[in-house]
Amino acid sequence: MIKNLRQMKGYTATSFLREFKTKNWTRGGLNTLLEKIDRTGSVDRVTGSDRPRTVRTAGNVAVVEEMALKIIFIAVSAIFSVKYLIPQNY
C-alpha cells in the first residue's frame, strides 16, 4: 500500500503521517522506506542482508554434543572430588 501510494500518487512522508494518524510511524522511518522504494522499486530486503544462519549438520551436532558431555563430565568429577575431600563427620 505504501509503495503504491508513493509511486502512483507521489505521497511524501508528511502525507503518510497526515493520512495514517493512528500509526506510530516516524518521519525518519518513512523517509528511509520511501528512499528505498525510489531507489529499488521494492520494499523487500536485499538478499543476504539477514543474519547469517547456522547449519545443523551431523558434524556440528556431534561437536556440540561432545562439548556438552565434557562439561557434564567435568562438573560431575568436581562434585565427586569435593565430596571425598570433605570428612564424613564434618
Protein Blocks (a to p, Z undefined) as FASTA:
>chain_A
ZZmmmmmnopafklmmmmmmmbccdfklmmmmmmmmmmnopabdcehiaccdddddfklm
mmmmmmmmmmmmmmmmmmmmmmmmpcfkZZ
